[in-house]
Each structure stands twice: as structure tokens, then as C-alpha cells.
Amino acid sequence: MRRTITPMMLACLVLAGLPWTALGDDQAAPVGDPEAESPTLHCIGVAWLIAGDDNRNAHVDLSYRAAGSVAWNAAMPLFRVERGASGGEAGDARVVVPAGTWLFAGSIMFLDSGAEYELRLSLADPDGGTAERTLLARTAVEPMEPANARVSHVVPGNGGGSGSLADPYRGLAEAQRSVSAGTIVLVHAGVYWGTFEIQRSGEPGSPTVWRGAGDGPAVIDGRTSEGGPWGPRGIWASDAHDVWFEDLTIRNADWGLVAHDAARVVVRRCRFENTKNGITSTRNSRDDCRGLFISDNVLQGPLKWPRAEGVEIEEDRGIQVTGSGHVVCYNRISGFKDGIDTFPSSRCEAIDIHNNDISECLDDGTEMDGSYRNTRCFLNRYTNVFQGISTQPVYGGPVYIVRNVLYNVQAEPLKLHNSPSGAIALHNTCVKQGMPEAIWTTDPVRNCVFRNNLFVGTDDKYTAEFLPPMVDCDFDYDGFALVKCTNFLKWNDVRYPTIDDVRASAPVERHATVMDAVTLFASGLLPPADYRVRVEPSASDARLAMGTAAVDAGEVLPGVNDGFAGQAPDLGALELGADLPHYGPRTPTR
């Protein structure tokens, strides 16, 4: 006889400290209300705990509408997170999933900024158990200076001044002793020597802004004097909050800007030159590392393309963050080990990396490593990178990798190493020399999803080779183009020589599309003949040619490819006829 799970029964189990499975029923039931995570400019992530459902046939549909609208828009259903995968290596992770429950999580993407949305979550289980909840959430806006901000001035020096234009503060230390929340400090042209350590924060809605005055480069030099050794840091903003840095040049430091345990720090339109690491925020000891906004910066690292064989790569990274609610967008990054990375801590969720232009990375273009759920890497361009986008590992997910263009990847376009669980790759385009798609590791890959990606290469023994055990992975509707290959697919130690063999008997890619690499792109873009030759990012126009087999070959993914032009979505990052996304810094606006 089927037993109905009642709220009273759930409460009794909680008080008794028993797992939900003590009910011994396949019927699903919600455990509390769903949670909306920190919204970003264009995304809202949600999560919901569900009890029961031992046979894993329940689902949670997600829909949304702008506040005041009538019609609901469908998003992708929530993702069932693998049990036991969301603990992470941090040890004190705050993503708590009680024994016997399932965590369902997911994101609505490509929303308007600064808009309020109503979200509807609908649980349904064929074995019984339905529930519906609605949430209200508002997307973030780009930080704007307060209208009543005071203005002060600073020039290089060693003390004195009143902060007026006629009598500016002399030196950043002098300015910091005098300014308060809600002040814009115009940093005038010149060199400011040594680490600039932030000792006074702003307040929410009333930040302290350190902005280049526009009369020439305002340079923070990590050295203590001309010709001296590199300093450890350019700017030290750890434990700070509501502090902004704009239109500054930071140079000659091991670490350009460090903001551990920081909140609502803005880094915008700055230049990082001759720094081994650009922007770093990887300590989240109090779970208050929130709301960083890093946009429109140029970060030039010390490393050169190509990666030399047998040479150990130093840990030089452009941007690395942990925490939640961060946006890293419209940056130009080159010459580092990695371009933009996430980092494990007690909470690594609700982080967006988008519209960045990343090149000459001697390891990964982006690492989503250490993410728990609802981190998102989308609309980025990667050129001349050893590995493309890494999930090494991710802890349960979902972690979204969507509509990125990757050109001249030396090894693996999408790196799934160290047993990731919960990576979702949708509508990415990768063009490279050699094998179009591969995962070369022995660690299992679990609960990952690929859809509508486009992998283009030259020649190799496989079109796609997956060496690790692939557990509960769902790969389909991807496109493959290359000059020649010996076998089409290797999956879980089984070889599928042709695409017909894949369609007949493989557990994945039954709806894959094979196409001609020579006629695929309207620009005439071809795979590189030699990965060692540096390619200009602007030369990698991966818009599709009319009539190619990639057109109308994708699967409909609500909330991801809405508004496609033909009978079905196109494969790859760029829908036929669509404009190129904007990659890298935008025209400065204030």
C-alpha cells in the first residue's frame, strides 16, 4: 500500500534525526521552500530539496515571467544533483543536503538586468506527490555611483593636502586617512609607489570610489621605487567592502589586486600590467565574500604562447574568485596560466563569467573548478589556449558552460577531470587542430550533460574519444566536423567506428550531426594547421554558413535557445544570422 508523505511525518523525521528514506516510499515531497540564490545581471539560480523519490522519476519544471506579465516562459527543468556530490573539498561547505533527499537546482539565464521576475517551480512525480511554489527575484544592475557623492583629489606625494582640486591630497595614504563612505577620490596622473592597502571601507549604497582622474595614467606600482624589485601586491583590499577601483593601472606586483573575504568590491576599466596574478579573491572564511563586480578591465600576464613541452607552468592566473553573486564580464585577458577561474570555498555558487575575450592561456581558458551549483560561463571567446574550459572538478552542479567560442585549443576543449559531477555544456563551438573532442583522464565523469555543441578538428584516430568511465552522462545532439578520422566514437571502452554505428547502438549521441569542416563557417574559418602559431582573437569568426548541416540540427532547450530562426536551433555558439557577441571591454561609460 502506498503511503502518503505528510508534512507532519517529515517534521517527525527531522526531530528524530532520521533520513527521509525511512519512509521507504518512491513518492516525492518538498522539504521546505525553494531558495533563490544571489541574482546576477542576467541570471537567477534556484534550488529545492525534495524527499522520497527513490526511483528517481520525479521532476521539477521551472518557468518565469517578468513582474506584471501574464504569460509564463519555460526554462530548462531543474537539474537533479547527484547524491553525495555536493560536499566539496572545503570541508565546511554550506551546501547541506540531508541524507535521503535530492537537491534539485538550476538557473534561468539571459534575463534583463534590473528587472523583477516571478519564478514558478512545479514538482511532479508519477508515484504521487505534487507541489508548486513561486518566488520573486530581481536581477542585479551594474554598479552606479551615488548621485550625492562627494569628490576629492589626490596626487603622488608623501602627506598633506586638503583634497580639493587646488590643494589635493598628497599620496594615497593621506587620502585614505581623510575620505569616508560616499566619496569619489579622483586619482590624478602619476606613479603611486608600493602596495595600496585599503583600511577604510564604504557602506552599502555609499561606496568609496578610487578612480583615475582622466588626466593621464594613474599608476599603482607594487615596487617601492623606480628600478626596485617587484612588490608582493599592487592593491590589498582583503576584508574590505563597498570599495571601487576604476580607471587605474596596476603593475609590477606578484598579485595585482587581492580581495579575500571582501564584499561588493568593484574593479572596472583598470589595466593590469606586469603582474603575475591579476585579481584574486579566494578566501571566504566567513561566508561573506559576495557581490564582486569585475568588468571592462585589461589584464596582460607574463606568459607567452605556445606552451613549451616539458616546462612546468607557474600558477599565474588572470582572475580567480570564490563566494557568491559575482559577475566577471567584458574583460580582455591574455598571457596567464588560466584566464578566469572559480575556486573552492564554503560557498562557490551564483557566479557569472561572460562576454570576456581570453587568449594565450598556457593551461585553461577558464576553470569552473570548485563550483557547487549555478555558476555560469557563457558568451566568452577563447583563442590560443592549452585546454578550453575546465570542470576539474565541480561538486554536484549544475555548472553551465553555454555559447562560448573556442579557437586553437591545443588539447581538450571541455576538460572534465578529477571526477566532476554536474557539468552542463550547451551550444559551444570549438575549432582546433587534431581530434575535435576528447576527455583524456582515468577518473570517472558523472551526471554531466552535453547538447547542441559543435566540435571541429582536422584528423585523428577518433572524432570523439572519452577515456574515463562515463557514469549517468547524457550527451546528444552535438555536431562534429573534421577532415578525416579512423573511428567515430570511443565511449566506456567501446569503439563505434562510424556515425551509423553510433546511431544504431551507442548510449549517447544518437542524434549527432556530421558535417564538412571546409564549408561550415561563412567567414571561411578553418581549423588551425599548427596550434603553435598564435591567432588573433578577431580572426576566429565562427558564424555558420547558410546551408550547412549544423543549421536547424539542435534540440530545443527552453530558456537557452528561445527565438531560434529556423525549424530548430542551430548547433554551436552562434545562431545563423545572429550578430557576434561583444567580447572584451566596452566603450567606457559612466
N, C-alpha and C positions, 0 to 999 in steps of 0.2 A: 504494500500500500504506500502510495506517495504521501510524504509528509510535507506540509507547507511550513516554510521558514518564516516565522513571525518576528517582528522587532523585539518582542519580549524574550524569545528564545535566543536571539543574538545577544541581547543585553546580559542574559544569564551566563552565556558562554564567556563573554568578556570578563565578567566579575569572577568567574571560576578559573580564568586563565587558560581555558581550553581552546584548541584550534577550531576553526569553523567547520572543518571536516568531521568533527564529532557528530554533526547532524547526519552524515552519511547519505547525502542526497545530491542528485545532479541539478536540482533546482537552484537557479541563481537568485541572489538577493543583494541589494546595495548595502554597504556598510557606511553609514553616514552619507553626507552630501559630497558631490564632486567639488574639486578645488580648481580655481583658475589661478594659474601662475602669473608671475610678473609680466605684464604685456610689454611688447616692444613696439617699434614704429609700425610694423606691418604684420605682426603675428600675435596670436594668443594661444597659449598652451593650457590644456586641462588634464586632470587625472581623477580617477574614480576607483575606489576599492569595491570589489564585488566578491561576495561569499558564495560558497557552493560551486555548482557548475563543474563537477569533477570530470565530466565527459567533454568539456571544452567546446560546447556548441552554442553558447550564448554570444551575443554581440551587442555592441553599444554604438548606435548610429549618432552622428553629430551633424547638426545643422545650425545655421546662423542667419541673422538678418540685422541690418542697420536699425538702430532705435527709431521707432516711428514708422517703419516699413511694415507691410502686411505679409509679403511672400517670404518664405524661408528658402535659403540656399543650402544645398547639400555640401558637406565637406567629407573628406575621407573618414570612414569609421574609426573609432578609437582602436589603438593597437594593443593586443594582448601581450603584456610584458612577461617574459619567461620567469617562472618561479625560481627564486634564488639568485637571479642575475643582477638585482639592483642594490646589492650591498656595497660593491665597490671596494677599492683597496684602501680607502681613507680610514676605515675602522669605526669612525663615529658618524657615519652617514646619516643624514636626517630624512632620507627617503625610506620610511618604515612601511613594510608590507607584512602584516601579521600572518602567521602560519595558516595555511588553508585558504587564504584569499588570493584573488587575482588583482593585479594592478592593470587597469586599462588607461591608456594615456594617448594623447595626440595633439596636433596643432592645426589651427586654421591659419593659412598663410595668405600673403598677397592682399592684405586688408589695407584700407586707407588709414593714414596716420591721424591721430587726434579725433577719432570717431568712436561713438559708443555702439556696442553690439550686444544683442541678445543671443545667447547660446542655448541650444536645446539638446540635451543628452537623453537618448531613449534606449533603455535596456530591454532586450527581448531574449527569451530562452524557450526553445520548443518544449522543454520539460516543465515549463511553468515558471513564472517569475518575470514580471514586467515592472518597469518603473520609469518615470520621466522626471527630469529636473531641468530647470532653466537657471541661467546665470547671466548677470550683466557685467560687462567688462569694457573698458575704454583703452584703445591703443594709445601709445605714447606719442609725443611730439618732439621734434628736435629742440634741444635746449635753447631758450631765448633769454637774453639779458633782461633784467627787471627794468621797467620804464623809469623808475626813480633812482637809478644807480648813481652814486657819486663817482667822480673821476679824479684820479690822482696821477702824477707823473713821476717817473724815475729815470735816472741816467746812471752810467757807470760811476763808481766812486766808493768812498770809504766812510760815509757818515755825513749827516747834516741834511739840510733842506726841509722845506715845509710841505712839499708835494704839489705845489702849484706849477703851472707851466713856466712861470718866470723863475721859480725857485724850487726845482724838482728835488725829490729825494735823491741822495747820492748813494747808490748801491741798493741791491735787493734786500739786504738785511735791514737797512734803515727803513725802507718802505714797509716791510712786514711788521716792524715794531709799531707802526702808526696806523695801518689800514684796518678796517673792520668789515664785517659782512656787508654785502651790498655795494662794494667798491670795485670799480674797474680801474686797474692800475695800468696805465699806458707805459710800456717798456720801450724807451727810446733807443735808437741805433747805437751799437757799440758792443763790446765784449764784457760779459759779466763772468768773472773767473770763479772756479770752484763749484762745489755742489750747492744748489739752491734747495735748502731744506725747509719744507712747509711746516710751520709751527702753529699757525692760526688758521682754523677752518672758517668757512662761511656757514650759512644756515640754509635749510630747505627753502627754495624760492628767493633766496637772497645770497647768491654765491659771491665769493671773492674771485675776480677775474684778472688774470695776468695776461695782457695782450700786447703784442708788438704794436708800436705806435704808427708804423707805416712810413717812417722817415728813413728807412734803411734797415738792414738785417739787425735784429735784436738777438744776440748770440749768447747762450749759456754754455760756457766751455768748462768741461769737467776738470781741466788742468788748473793748477793754481797760478800759472804764469805762462807766458809765451815760451814755447820750447820745452816745457816741463813734461813729465810723464803723464799718461792718461790718468784721469781720476776714476774712482770707483763708480760714481753716479753723476748724471747731469742734474736731475731733479729728484728729490726724495719726498714723496707725498704719501708715505705709508701712514695709516691711521687717520688720514685726513678725510674730510667730507665737504662737498659743495665748494670745490675749488676748481677753477677752469684755467686751462693754458691754451692760448690761441696765438697764431702768427709768430711763433718763436722758432729759433734754430737751436737745436741741442747737439753738441758734438764733443768728440774726444773723451768718451767715457765708456767703461765696460758695460754700464747699464744706462740707457738714455733717460728713462723715467720709470721710477718704481712706485707703485701704489698698492702695496699689500694692505689688506683689511680696510679698504677705502670704499667710500660710497659717493655716488653722484659726482664723480670726477669727470671733467670734460677735457679731451685733448683734441684740438681741432685746428686744421690748417698749419700744422707745425712741420718742420723739417728735422730729420734725424740723420746726421752725417758723421761717419767715422765712429759709430758706436757698435759694439759687438752685439748688444741686445737693444732693441728699441724700447717697447713699452711692456712692462711686466707687472701683473697683479695676480700672484699665485698663492697668497696666504689668505685664508678665510677662517681664522681661528674662532671668531665669534659669530659666524654666520651672518655677518652684516656687510659683506662685500657685494654691493648692489648698485645697479643703475649706472655703470660706466658708459660713457658715450665717446667713441674714438672714431673720428671721421676726417676725411679730406687731407690726411697727412701724407708726406713723402718720407719713406724710410729706406735709406740706402745702406746696405750692410757691406761687410768687408770681403765676402766670398765671391769667387769668380766661377763662371760656367766654362767648361763642364766639370763635373765631379771627377777627381783623379782616382784611378783604381788603386786600392790598397792603402789609401791615405785616410786616417781617422778624421772624421768631420767634427769640428768643435761645436759646442752647444750654443750656437748663435741663432737667436730667434727674433723675428720682427716684432710680433705682438703675441703675448701669452696671457690668458685671463682665466679666472675661475669665479664662482659665485653665481649670481642670477640677475636677470634683467638687463644684461649688457647689449650694446649694439656696436659692432665694429664694421664700418661701411665706408665705401668710396676712398679707400687708401691705395696708394701706389707703393708697393713693397718689392725690393729686389736685393739679392746678394746675401741672403741668410741661409742657415741650415733649413729652417722652416719659415714659412711666411706668417701665418696666423694659427695659433693653437689654443685649444681649451686645455684645462689642467685639472686633475682630480682634487677634490676637497670634500668637506662635509656636504656641500651642495654645489653641483655643477649642472645647471638647468636654465632653460629660458634665456639662451644666449643666441644672438643672430650675427652671422658673418655674411655680408652681402655686398655686391657691386664693387668688390675690390679687384685691383689689377696686380697680379702677383707673378713674378718671374725670377729666374736664376736662383732656385732653391736647391741646395745640394742634398736635401733629404726630402721632406714632404712640403707640398704647397700649402696644405692645411692639415693639421691634426685635430680631429674631434675627440681625441683621446681623453679618457677620464670622465666623459659626459654620462649623466644619468638619463635624463629624458628631456625631450623638447628643446634640444639645441639644434640649430638650423644653419646650414651652409648653402647659400643659393645665389644665383646670378653673378658668380665670380668668373674671372678669366685667369687661367694658369698657363704660363708659357715657360719652357725650358726648366722642368722640374724633374728630379730623380724619381720620386713617387708622387702621385697625384694628391688624393685626399685620403687621409688615414683614419681608421677607427681601430686603434691598437691599445687597449680595447675600448668598447663602450659598454655600459652597465645596464642592460635591460632595454634602454631606449624608450620611445623611438628617438633616433637621431636622424635628421633629414639632410640629404645631400641632393639638391634639386637645381636643375637648369644651369649647371656650370659647364664652361667650355675649357677643355684641357688640350693643349697642343705641345708636341715634343716632350712627352713623358718618357723617361728612359726605361723605367721598369713597370710597376703596376699602376694602372690608372686609379683604381679604388682599392686601397690596401686594407684588408680585413685580417689582421694578425692578432696574436695573443688572445684568442677565443672571444671575439666580440659577440654581443647579443643585442639585436635590436637596431641594426643599421638599415635605413631605407633610402635607396638610391633611385631617383626618378628623373627622367628627361635630361641626362647629362650627355655631352658629346666629347669623345676622346679620340684624338688623331695622333698616331705615334708610329715610329719605326718598329717593325717586328710584330710580335703577337698582339692582336688588338686588346684582348682581355685575359688576365691571369691573376691567380692568387697562389703564391709560392710560399707556403708555410705548412707545418705539420699540425698546428693547433686547430681544434675544431672551430668551425664557424656556425653560429646557431641563430635561428629565428630572424634571419635577415631577408629583405625583400628588394628585388630589382624590377623596375618596369620602365619601358619606353626609352632606354638608354641607347646610344649609338656609339659603337666601338669600331674604329677604323685603323687598319695596320697595313703592313706590306706582306711579309711571308714568314712562316714558321711552321713547326710541326703540328700546332693546333691553332684554330681560330680562338678558342677559349679553353684554358686549362686551369682546373681547380684542383689543387693537390690535397688540401686538408679534408677531413670528414665534414661534409655539409649537412647539418642537422636541422630539420624543420625549416629549411630555407625555401623561399618561393621566388624563383627567377623566371620571368616570361616577358614576351612582347618586346624584347630587345632587338636591335639591329646590328648586323656585322658586315663589314666591308673590308676586303683585303685583296691583294694581288693573287696570292696562291697559298695553299696550306696542304698538309698531308692528311690531317684528321680535323673534324669539326670541333668536337667537344670531348673533354675528359671530366667526369663527374663521379665522385665517390668510387674511384678506381675502375670505373667502367668507361671504355672508349666507344665513342659514337662517330664512325668515320665520316658520315655525310649529314647534311641537314635533313634528308629524308629519314635517316636512322633516328635522329633526334625526335622528329615529329612522330615517328612510329612507336618509340619505346622509351625515350628518356623521361625522367620525372620532372624535368624543367625545360623551359624554352620551347614548348610545343608550338608556340605562335611566333617564333623568331623569324626575322626577315633577313635575307641575304641580298646584298646589292653590290654594285660596281663602284669601287673607290675612285676611279678616274673621273666619273661623271657625276659624282654625288653633290658637290658644292658649286653654287653659282659663281663663286669667285675663282674657280679653278684650283682651289686649295687641295694639295696632295699631302700624303704623309711625308715627313722629312726623310731624306735619303741618308742622313748621318746625324744622329742625335747630338753629337758633339758640337755641331755648328749652331751658334746662338741665333735665334729667330726673334725678330721684333714682334712684340705682342700685337701690334696693329696689323700684322701680316696674316693673322690667323682668323680670317672671316669665315665662319663655319655655317653661314646661312645656306639652306638647301637649294638645289636647282629644281626647277619645275620638271615634273615627270619622273623623278627618281622614286625608287621603291620605298624610300623612307616616308614619303608623303602619305598621310592617311593610314599609316600602319600601326598606330599605337592604340593602347587601351584607354578608355575614358576613366579619368581619375578626378572625381568631383573636388572642387576647390583647388586643384593643381593645374589642370589644363582646360578650364572653362573658356568658352569663347573661341575654340579652335575653328579654323576657317573652312575645312573641307568636310568629308563624310566621317572622319575620325581624326583624332590628334595625330600630329606628325611625330616621328621619332627624333630624339636628340633635344638639345637645349633651345633651339630656335625654330619656332613655327614658321612655315613658309609665308613670306610676305611681311613678317614682323621686323621692326627696326632692331638694330643692335642695342642691347642694354648699355647704359653708361657705366664704364669701368674706370675706377680711379677717381682722383679729386675732381670736384665740380668747380665751376666758376665761383670764386669767393662771394658770398652774400652775407649780409648782416641786417 
